[in-house]
Amino acid sequence: MTIQQDQFQAFMPYPHSPVAHATQGVLKGLTFGVKDLFDVAGYPTSAGQPHMLALSGVKQSTAPFVQRFLDAGAQCVGKTVTDELAFSLNGQNAHFGAPLNGADPQRLSGGSSSGSASAVANKLCDFALGSDTGGSIRAPASHNGLFGLRPTHGRFDMSGSHALAPSLDAPGWFARDVAVFTRVSELVLSEPSKTQSVRLILGQEFWSLLTPDVQAALKPALDALESALGKIEIANVLNTSFDELTMAFRHTQGWEAWQVNGEFIRRYQPMLGPGVAQRFEWSSQVTRQQYDQAQVMREKIKLHLTHALGTDGILVLPTMPDCAPLVHQPESDLETYRAASLKLLSLAGVCGFPQISLPLAHHQGAPLGISLLGLPNSDARLVGLAQQVAQVAGLPSQSR
């Protein structure tokens, strides 16, 4: 992707380097962008950090996850901007800019897979790859009006990518419409999407976090889910408080993020952007005891949710607490929004379960996603449910 073609600040300003791809395959004719956490032969990998970029050099090989799409005939058109070291949900990078939200340029795109979501929403490519540790696929999907899947943790090889917190990190992908999303998903999941009867469960405690206005905005989405998939049960599904849930996530993320990046930060003392610097400082203080306790809590929550969902349960969640914040909101407001978001986003990461965000609602004229979360390796089922709901909801095709 050349700089002249990208008016939305979605792609890194690297010199164009053709990436070899198969001339035939199930994804032939589709173009995609790659979050600048994944290695792509012919490009450096910055992880959104200038000093990391200086150390990178041009990569000679491509991450296995990315290679799967190239081997299926898709064409890589460039590497997309990521929030710095993937440690943000905002979609703002102090060094490489803020990719523009394709649904509402006055609002943030969401991060850390900001450039990937922006590139798809602004129709610069058909789909894009990102990663999700604490919501970095699901948040941008909600903010930009996209389909986005965080798959089952550990299902895909993450080698050849810059980690944030390995026990939470998962690759993911975005598309504008369900046809492309399904085509891509079936390729990478190596199985067809599945249409099966399910038991929908609305997590009452998650719903109660929303303001009445946001609840009202999501009502049409709930109606579409019921029309397509059947009646939604309402139940409390957590066996712990939100404080314990989010601290299990934060202590895991913080400890692992410092193990991955701490030596780099200590040795080179790079200039880190607002929010990112503070999060790494906090992470450096997390103790091994806190981390170990978090793993015990994670297992407790996972076992309880597994029992609650049974064999056919699908949890219905608001993807985010609201539509995307406005671009010029102060950092303090963004941190408040991030804290509220983590209450909704932490569950999938803590448990390692797959979660898909569907573009079924709007609030204040901006997109607002709703999510389906299932048991491990129910990814294809979630994609199949997305197809059913999109058809019933009459979502227009947004393909190029």
C-alpha positions as CSV (number, residue, x, y, z in Angstrom):
1,M,0.0,0.0,0.0
2,T,1.6,3.3,-1.0
3,I,1.3,6.4,1.2
4,Q,-0.6,8.2,-1.6
5,Q,-3.3,5.5,-1.6
6,D,-3.9,5.6,2.1
7,Q,-5.6,8.8,3.2
8,F,-6.8,7.2,6.5
9,Q,-3.4,6.6,8.2
10,A,-4.2,2.9,8.4
11,F,-1.0,1.5,6.9
12,M,2.6,1.9,8.0
13,P,4.5,4.2,5.7
14,Y,6.9,1.5,4.5
15,P,8.2,1.3,1.0
16,H,6.1,-1.0,-1.0
17,S,7.5,-4.6,-1.2
18,P,5.5,-7.2,-3.2
19,V,4.6,-10.2,-1.1
20,A,4.5,-13.5,-2.9
21,H,1.1,-15.3,-2.8
22,A,-0.5,-18.3,-4.5
23,T,-2.1,-17.6,-7.9
24,Q,-5.0,-20.0,-7.0
25,G,-6.9,-20.7,-3.9
26,V,-10.1,-20.1,-2.0
27,L,-9.1,-16.5,-1.2
28,K,-8.1,-15.6,-4.7
29,G,-9.1,-12.1,-5.6
30,L,-9.2,-10.9,-2.0
31,T,-6.7,-8.3,-0.5
32,F,-5.7,-8.0,3.1
33,G,-3.6,-6.0,5.5
34,V,-1.4,-7.3,8.3
35,K,-1.0,-5.8,11.7
36,D,2.6,-4.7,12.3
37,L,3.1,-7.2,15.0
38,F,3.4,-10.1,12.5
39,D,6.5,-10.6,10.4
40,V,6.0,-10.4,6.6
41,A,9.0,-11.1,4.4
42,G,10.3,-7.9,2.8
43,Y,9.0,-5.6,5.6
44,P,10.3,-4.7,9.1
45,T,8.1,-5.3,12.2
46,S,7.8,-2.3,14.5
47,A,5.2,-3.4,16.9
48,G,4.2,0.3,16.8
49,Q,7.4,1.4,18.5
50,P,10.1,3.4,16.7
51,H,13.1,1.9,18.6
52,M,11.7,-1.6,18.0
53,L,11.5,-0.6,14.3
54,A,15.2,0.4,14.3
55,L,16.2,-2.9,15.8
56,S,14.0,-5.0,13.5
57,G,15.6,-5.0,10.1
58,V,13.7,-6.3,7.0
59,K,12.3,-9.7,7.8
60,Q,13.3,-12.7,5.6
61,S,10.4,-14.9,6.5
62,T,6.6,-14.6,7.1
63,A,4.7,-15.5,10.2
64,P,2.9,-18.9,9.8
65,F,-0.5,-17.4,10.5
66,V,0.0,-14.8,7.8
67,Q,1.4,-17.4,5.3
68,R,-1.9,-19.4,5.5
69,F,-3.7,-16.5,3.8
70,L,-1.0,-16.0,1.2
71,D,-1.1,-19.7,0.4
72,A,-4.8,-19.5,-0.1
73,G,-4.4,-16.9,-2.8
74,A,-5.1,-13.6,-0.9
75,Q,-2.9,-10.7,-1.7
76,C,-1.2,-8.7,1.1
77,V,-1.3,-5.0,0.4
78,G,0.7,-3.8,3.4
79,K,1.3,-3.7,7.1
80,T,-1.1,-1.8,9.3
81,V,-0.6,0.5,12.2
82,T,-0.8,-1.0,15.7
83,D,-1.0,0.8,19.0
84,E,2.4,0.9,20.7
85,L,3.6,-2.6,21.6
86,A,-0.1,-3.5,21.4
87,F,-0.7,-2.2,24.9
88,S,-3.7,0.1,24.3
89,L,-7.4,-0.1,23.4
90,N,-7.7,3.5,22.0
91,G,-6.3,3.3,18.5
92,Q,-3.9,6.2,19.0
93,N,-0.1,5.8,18.4
94,A,2.0,8.7,19.6
95,H,4.6,7.9,17.0
96,F,2.7,6.7,13.9
97,G,-0.6,8.4,14.3
98,A,-4.2,7.4,14.8
99,P,-5.9,5.5,11.9
100,L,-9.2,7.0,11.0
101,N,-12.4,5.3,12.0
102,G,-14.1,4.1,8.8
103,A,-17.6,4.6,10.3
104,D,-17.1,7.9,12.0
105,P,-13.8,9.8,11.5
106,Q,-14.7,12.0,14.6
107,R,-14.3,8.9,16.8
108,L,-11.4,6.7,17.7
109,S,-10.9,3.5,15.7
110,G,-10.1,1.4,18.8
111,G,-6.9,-0.6,19.3
112,S,-4.6,-2.1,19.3
113,S,-5.5,-3.5,15.9
114,S,-6.4,0.0,14.9
115,G,-4.9,0.1,11.4
116,S,-6.3,-3.2,10.4
117,A,-9.9,-2.2,11.4
118,S,-9.4,1.2,9.7
119,A,-8.1,-0.4,6.5
120,V,-11.1,-2.7,6.2
121,A,-13.7,-0.1,7.3
122,N,-12.3,2.4,4.8
123,K,-12.3,-0.2,2.0
124,L,-8.6,-0.2,1.5
125,C,-8.7,-4.0,1.6
126,D,-11.2,-6.8,1.9
127,F,-10.1,-8.2,5.2
128,A,-7.3,-7.6,7.7
129,L,-5.4,-9.5,10.4
130,G,-4.9,-8.3,13.9
131,S,-4.4,-9.7,17.4
132,D,-6.5,-9.7,20.6
133,T,-5.0,-9.8,24.1
134,G,-7.6,-7.7,26.0
135,G,-10.0,-6.7,23.2
136,S,-7.8,-5.6,20.3
137,I,-10.0,-7.3,17.7
138,R,-13.4,-6.9,19.4
139,A,-13.1,-3.2,20.4
140,P,-12.1,-2.0,16.9
141,A,-14.7,-4.3,15.3
142,S,-17.4,-2.7,17.5
143,H,-16.1,0.9,16.8
144,N,-15.8,0.5,13.0
145,G,-19.0,-1.6,12.4
146,L,-17.1,-4.8,11.4
147,F,-17.3,-8.5,12.0
148,G,-14.3,-9.5,14.1
149,L,-13.3,-12.8,15.7
150,R,-11.0,-13.5,18.6
151,P,-10.5,-17.3,18.2
152,T,-9.9,-19.9,20.9
153,H,-6.6,-19.2,22.6
154,G,-3.8,-21.5,21.4
155,R,-5.6,-22.6,18.3
156,F,-3.1,-20.8,16.0
157,D,0.6,-20.6,15.8
158,M,1.7,-17.1,17.0
159,S,5.4,-17.5,16.1
160,G,6.8,-14.7,14.0
161,S,4.8,-12.1,15.9
162,H,5.6,-9.7,18.7
163,A,3.9,-10.9,21.9
164,L,2.3,-8.8,24.6
165,A,1.0,-11.5,27.0
166,P,1.4,-15.0,25.5
167,S,-1.3,-16.7,27.7
168,L,-3.8,-14.1,26.5
169,D,-2.7,-13.3,23.0
170,A,-4.7,-14.6,20.0
171,P,-4.6,-13.7,16.4
172,G,-7.9,-12.5,14.7
173,W,-9.4,-11.0,11.6
174,F,-11.9,-8.4,10.4
175,A,-14.2,-8.1,7.5
176,R,-17.0,-5.7,6.4
177,D,-19.6,-8.2,5.4
178,V,-20.4,-11.7,6.5
179,A,-19.7,-13.3,3.1
180,V,-16.0,-12.4,3.1
181,F,-15.8,-13.0,6.8
182,T,-17.1,-16.5,6.4
183,R,-14.9,-17.2,3.4
184,V,-11.8,-16.1,5.4
185,S,-12.9,-17.9,8.6
186,E,-13.6,-21.2,6.9
187,L,-10.1,-21.1,5.4
188,V,-8.2,-20.4,8.6
189,L,-10.3,-22.5,10.8
190,S,-10.0,-25.4,8.4
191,E,-13.7,-26.3,8.8
192,P,-17.0,-25.0,7.5
193,S,-19.2,-22.7,9.5
194,K,-21.8,-24.6,11.4
195,T,-25.5,-24.0,11.8
196,Q,-26.7,-25.7,15.0
197,S,-29.4,-25.0,17.5
198,V,-28.0,-23.1,20.5
199,R,-29.1,-21.8,23.8
200,L,-28.5,-18.1,24.0
201,I,-27.7,-16.7,27.5
202,L,-27.7,-12.9,28.2
203,G,-25.2,-12.2,30.9
204,Q,-27.3,-10.1,33.2
205,E,-24.4,-8.7,35.2
206,F,-22.7,-7.5,32.0
207,W,-25.9,-5.9,30.7
208,S,-26.3,-4.1,34.0
209,L,-23.0,-2.3,33.4
210,L,-24.5,-0.3,30.5
211,T,-26.4,3.0,30.7
212,P,-30.1,2.9,29.8
213,D,-29.4,4.7,26.5
214,V,-26.9,2.0,25.5
215,Q,-29.2,-0.8,26.6
216,A,-31.9,0.8,24.4
217,A,-29.5,1.1,21.5
218,L,-28.7,-2.6,21.7
219,K,-32.3,-3.8,21.9
220,P,-32.6,-4.1,18.1
221,A,-29.5,-6.3,18.1
222,L,-31.1,-8.6,20.8
223,D,-34.3,-8.7,18.7
224,A,-32.3,-9.8,15.6
225,L,-30.5,-12.5,17.7
226,E,-33.8,-13.9,18.9
227,S,-35.4,-13.8,15.5
228,A,-32.5,-15.7,14.0
229,L,-31.5,-18.1,16.8
230,G,-34.3,-18.3,19.3
231,K,-35.3,-16.9,22.7
232,I,-32.6,-15.4,24.9
233,E,-32.3,-16.5,28.5
234,I,-31.3,-14.0,31.1
235,A,-29.0,-15.2,33.8
236,N,-26.1,-14.2,36.0
237,V,-23.1,-16.2,34.7
238,L,-20.1,-15.1,36.8
239,N,-19.0,-16.7,40.0
240,T,-16.9,-13.8,41.0
241,S,-16.9,-10.0,41.1
242,F,-15.9,-7.7,38.2
243,D,-13.0,-6.5,40.4
244,E,-11.6,-10.1,40.7
245,L,-12.3,-10.8,37.0
246,T,-10.4,-7.7,35.8
247,M,-7.6,-8.0,38.2
248,A,-7.0,-11.6,37.2
249,F,-6.7,-10.3,33.6
250,R,-4.6,-7.3,34.5
251,H,-2.2,-9.2,36.7
252,T,-1.7,-11.8,34.0
253,Q,-1.3,-9.2,31.3
254,G,1.0,-7.0,33.4
255,W,3.3,-9.8,34.5
256,E,3.6,-11.3,31.1
257,A,3.9,-8.0,29.3
258,W,6.9,-7.1,31.5
259,Q,8.5,-10.5,31.0
260,V,8.3,-9.9,27.2
261,N,9.1,-6.2,27.0
262,G,10.8,-5.3,30.3
263,E,14.4,-6.0,29.1
264,F,13.8,-3.9,26.0
265,I,12.4,-1.0,28.0
266,R,15.2,-1.1,30.7
267,R,18.0,-1.4,28.2
268,Y,16.9,1.2,25.6
269,Q,14.6,3.4,27.6
270,P,12.4,4.2,24.5
271,M,10.0,7.1,24.6
272,L,6.6,5.5,25.2
273,G,3.4,7.3,24.5
274,P,0.7,8.5,26.9
275,G,-1.0,5.6,28.7
276,V,1.4,3.0,27.4
277,A,4.2,4.3,29.6
278,Q,2.0,4.2,32.6
279,R,0.7,0.7,31.9
280,F,4.3,-0.7,31.5
281,E,5.3,1.1,34.8
282,W,2.3,-0.6,36.5
283,S,3.2,-3.9,34.9
284,S,6.7,-3.7,36.2
285,Q,5.3,-3.7,39.8
286,V,3.2,-6.9,39.4
287,T,4.6,-9.7,41.6
288,R,5.0,-13.3,40.8
289,Q,2.6,-14.1,43.7
290,Q,-0.1,-11.8,42.2
291,Y,0.5,-13.6,38.8
292,D,0.1,-17.0,40.4
293,Q,-3.0,-16.0,42.2
294,A,-4.4,-14.7,39.0
295,Q,-3.9,-18.1,37.3
296,V,-5.9,-19.8,40.1
297,M,-8.7,-17.3,39.6
298,R,-8.6,-17.8,35.9
299,E,-9.1,-21.5,36.3
300,K,-11.9,-21.0,38.7
301,I,-13.8,-18.7,36.3
302,K,-13.2,-20.9,33.3
303,L,-14.5,-24.0,35.1
304,H,-17.6,-22.2,36.2
305,L,-18.4,-20.7,32.8
306,T,-17.8,-24.1,31.1
307,H,-20.4,-25.6,33.4
308,A,-22.8,-22.6,32.8
309,L,-22.7,-22.9,29.1
310,G,-23.0,-26.7,28.9
311,T,-22.9,-28.3,25.5
312,D,-25.1,-25.8,23.6
313,G,-24.8,-22.5,25.5
314,I,-23.7,-19.2,23.8
315,L,-23.2,-16.2,25.9
316,V,-24.5,-12.9,24.6
317,L,-22.4,-9.9,25.7
318,P,-22.2,-6.2,24.8
319,T,-18.9,-5.9,23.0
320,M,-18.1,-2.5,24.4
321,P,-19.8,-0.2,27.0
322,D,-20.6,2.4,24.3
323,C,-19.7,3.5,20.8
324,A,-16.2,4.8,20.2
325,P,-15.0,7.8,22.2
326,L,-14.5,11.1,20.3
327,V,-11.0,11.7,18.9
328,H,-10.3,14.7,21.1
329,Q,-11.4,13.4,24.5
330,P,-8.8,13.8,27.2
331,E,-6.6,10.9,28.2
332,S,-8.3,10.7,31.6
333,D,-11.6,10.1,29.8
334,L,-10.1,7.4,27.7
335,E,-8.6,5.6,30.7
336,T,-12.1,5.7,32.3
337,Y,-13.6,4.2,29.1
338,R,-10.8,1.6,29.0
339,A,-11.5,0.5,32.6
340,A,-15.2,0.1,31.8
341,S,-14.3,-1.8,28.6
342,L,-12.1,-4.3,30.5
343,K,-15.1,-5.5,32.5
344,L,-16.7,-6.6,29.3
345,L,-13.6,-7.7,27.4
346,S,-11.7,-9.6,30.1
347,L,-13.8,-12.7,30.2
348,A,-12.7,-14.2,26.8
349,G,-9.0,-13.6,27.5
350,V,-9.2,-15.0,31.1
351,C,-10.9,-18.2,29.9
352,G,-9.3,-18.5,26.4
353,F,-12.8,-18.8,24.9
354,P,-13.7,-17.5,21.3
355,Q,-15.8,-14.4,20.9
356,I,-17.2,-12.8,17.8
357,S,-18.4,-9.2,17.5
358,L,-21.4,-8.5,15.2
359,P,-22.2,-5.0,13.7
360,L,-25.9,-5.1,14.7
361,A,-26.5,-1.7,16.4
362,H,-25.8,2.0,16.5
363,H,-25.7,4.6,19.2
364,Q,-25.4,8.4,18.6
365,G,-25.0,7.6,14.9
366,A,-21.9,5.4,15.4
367,P,-21.6,1.5,15.3
368,L,-22.1,-0.5,18.5
369,G,-21.3,-4.2,18.4
370,I,-22.8,-7.1,20.2
371,S,-20.9,-10.3,20.9
372,L,-21.4,-14.1,21.1
373,L,-19.0,-16.1,23.2
374,G,-18.7,-19.9,23.1
375,L,-16.7,-22.8,24.5
376,P,-13.2,-23.5,23.3
377,N,-13.1,-24.6,19.6
378,S,-16.7,-23.4,19.0
379,D,-15.2,-20.8,16.6
380,A,-16.9,-22.3,13.5
381,R,-20.2,-22.4,15.3
382,L,-19.9,-18.7,16.1
383,V,-19.2,-17.9,12.4
384,G,-22.2,-20.0,11.4
385,L,-24.4,-18.1,13.9
386,A,-23.1,-14.8,12.5
387,Q,-24.2,-15.9,9.1
388,Q,-27.7,-16.7,10.3
389,V,-28.1,-13.4,12.2
390,A,-26.7,-11.3,9.4
391,Q,-29.2,-12.8,7.0
392,V,-32.2,-12.2,9.3
393,A,-31.0,-8.7,10.2
394,G,-30.7,-7.9,6.5
395,L,-27.3,-6.5,6.8
396,P,-26.3,-4.9,3.5
397,S,-23.2,-6.1,1.6
398,Q,-20.3,-3.8,2.1
399,S,-17.9,-5.7,-0.1
400,R,-15.9,-3.8,-2.6
